[in-house]
Amino acid sequence: MRPLEQAARVLLLALFALVVSPGEVSAEAAAPAFVVIVHPSNPAGALERSFVADAFLKKTTRWPDGGVIKPVDLPPTSTTRERFSRDVLKRSVAAVKTYWQQIIFSGRDVPPAELSGDEAVVQYVLTHRGAIGYVSGGARVGDAKTVSVR
């Protein structure tokens, strides 16, 4: 192999190693965009995405055990809410707002309460037995139970 070809191979291998090596991953980069939380007494360990979406759009109002579902949202400007809306509700925050305007106008229901941030959502979930909320992936959830959404 010629010296130039060998140098090119070494350079390519070095670049490849930089791209694929795990290196240091920050906790923020490793954390999910959001986690769904429920009251600690809730027996669910995992929930279907469609069930969670229906709960936040109030198309489903009861847990399987008959308890009332009490969803709670983050503010519309929250990036966590935008990601949750896109991934779980399959709609933008603006589309969800439009949905709720139509529901309110028809007199059928009101949207979930909007709380100021992760801490407020955690406190709400801990103090309301049927509560379900979501917080940023790095938030401290205390005794609230995290559930996977599949």
Secondary structure per residue as TSV (DSSP state, phi and psi in degrees):
chain	resnum	aa	ss	phi	psi
A	1	M	-	360.0	137.0
A	2	R	-	-73.4	153.2
A	3	P	H	-57.8	-37.9
A	4	L	H	-66.6	-42.5
A	5	E	H	-64.1	-40.4
A	6	Q	H	-65.3	-42.5
A	7	A	H	-63.4	-40.2
A	8	A	H	-64.3	-42.0
A	9	R	H	-63.4	-44.5
A	10	V	H	-60.9	-43.9
A	11	L	H	-62.9	-44.8
A	12	L	H	-62.8	-42.5
A	13	L	H	-63.8	-40.3
A	14	A	H	-63.9	-43.9
A	15	L	H	-63.9	-42.2
A	16	F	H	-60.9	-42.9
A	17	A	H	-62.5	-38.3
A	18	L	H	-65.3	-38.8
A	19	V	H	-72.9	-42.9
A	20	V	H	-95.8	-10.5
A	21	S	-	-72.7	140.2
A	22	P	-	-65.3	-35.6
A	23	G	-	55.3	-156.3
A	24	E	-	-92.8	128.9
A	25	V	-	-111.1	125.4
A	26	S	-	-70.2	155.6
A	27	A	H	-60.6	-36.0
A	28	E	H	-64.5	-42.1
A	29	A	H	-68.5	-31.3
A	30	A	H	-80.5	-22.9
A	31	A	S	-73.5	144.1
A	32	P	-	-68.7	163.4
A	33	A	S	-64.3	-33.6
A	34	F	E	-156.7	160.8
A	35	V	E	-130.1	144.6
A	36	V	E	-93.8	134.1
A	37	I	E	-125.8	151.1
A	38	V	E	-135.1	170.1
A	39	H	-	-59.8	143.5
A	40	P	T	-58.0	-24.7
A	41	S	T	-80.8	-7.6
A	42	N	-	-69.6	127.3
A	43	P	-	-75.9	-11.1
A	44	A	-	-66.0	137.2
A	45	G	S	-108.8	-25.4
A	46	A	E	-147.8	148.0
A	47	L	E	-131.1	147.0
A	48	E	-	-68.8	142.1
A	49	R	H	-55.7	-42.0
A	50	S	H	-63.2	-35.7
A	51	F	H	-66.3	-45.0
A	52	V	H	-63.4	-43.9
A	53	A	H	-60.4	-47.2
A	54	D	H	-63.1	-34.2
A	55	A	H	-66.6	-42.2
A	56	F	H	-75.0	-24.7
A	57	L	T	-93.7	2.1
A	58	K	T	57.4	33.7
A	59	K	S	-84.1	-25.6
A	60	T	-	-117.9	128.3
A	61	T	-	-117.8	-2.7
A	62	R	B	-131.5	142.5
A	63	W	-	-71.7	162.1
A	64	P	T	-54.4	-28.6
A	65	D	T	-83.0	1.0
A	66	G	S	97.8	-11.5
A	67	G	-	-68.1	152.2
A	68	V	B	-75.7	133.1
A	69	I	-	-81.4	131.9
A	70	K	E	-122.5	83.7
A	71	P	E	-74.4	152.3
A	72	V	E	-140.4	137.7
A	73	D	E	-108.7	161.0
A	74	L	-	-87.3	169.6
A	75	P	-	-61.3	153.0
A	76	P	T	-60.8	-22.4
A	77	T	T	-85.0	-4.5
A	78	S	-	-72.4	131.2
A	79	T	H	-67.3	-29.7
A	80	T	H	-64.9	-41.1
A	81	R	H	-65.3	-41.0
A	82	E	H	-59.1	-44.5
A	83	R	H	-68.0	-42.8
A	84	F	H	-61.2	-46.1
A	85	S	I	-60.4	-44.9
A	86	R	I	-67.9	-44.7
A	87	D	I	-79.7	-38.1
A	88	V	I	-99.7	-48.9
A	89	L	I	-81.8	-16.0
A	90	K	S	60.6	35.3
A	91	R	S	-146.2	157.3
A	92	S	-	-77.1	164.7
A	93	V	H	-59.4	-39.8
A	94	A	H	-62.9	-40.3
A	95	A	H	-66.5	-36.7
A	96	V	H	-66.1	-40.6
A	97	K	H	-60.4	-43.9
A	98	T	H	-62.1	-42.6
A	99	Y	H	-55.3	-49.5
A	100	W	H	-67.8	-33.5
A	101	Q	H	-60.4	-41.1
A	102	Q	H	-67.2	-41.5
A	103	I	H	-66.0	-43.5
A	104	I	H	-63.1	-47.2
A	105	F	H	-59.1	-36.9
A	106	S	T	-80.7	-6.2
A	107	G	T	77.0	19.3
A	108	R	S	-85.7	-34.6
A	109	D	-	-171.9	179.0
A	110	V	-	-125.0	155.6
A	111	P	-	-70.5	164.9
A	112	P	-	-58.9	152.4
A	113	A	E	-60.7	143.1
A	114	E	E	-104.4	120.4
A	115	L	-	-104.5	163.2
A	116	S	S	-70.2	-26.2
A	117	G	S	-178.1	-173.9
A	118	D	H	-55.1	-47.4
A	119	E	H	-59.4	-43.1
A	120	A	H	-64.9	-38.6
A	121	V	H	-65.1	-45.5
A	122	V	H	-59.5	-46.5
A	123	Q	H	-61.7	-40.9
A	124	Y	H	-61.9	-48.3
A	125	V	H	-61.6	-39.5
A	126	L	H	-69.3	-25.6
A	127	T	H	-103.5	-1.2
A	128	H	-	-127.1	114.4
A	129	R	T	-55.1	-41.0
A	130	G	T	-92.9	12.3
A	131	A	E	-71.3	149.3
A	132	I	E	-142.0	135.9
A	133	G	E	-149.2	-176.3
A	134	Y	E	-143.0	148.9
A	135	V	E	-138.5	167.8
A	136	S	E	-62.3	152.7
A	137	G	T	-57.8	-29.0
A	138	G	T	-94.8	4.7
A	139	A	-	-70.9	150.6
A	140	R	-	-83.4	122.2
A	141	V	-	-102.5	-3.7
A	142	G	T	56.3	-128.5
A	143	D	T	-86.4	-1.8
A	144	A	-	-64.6	149.5
A	145	K	E	-96.0	126.3
A	146	T	E	-86.6	140.7
A	147	V	E	-124.8	145.7
A	148	S	E	-84.1	149.5
A	149	V	E	-113.3	121.1
A	150	R	-	-113.6	360.0
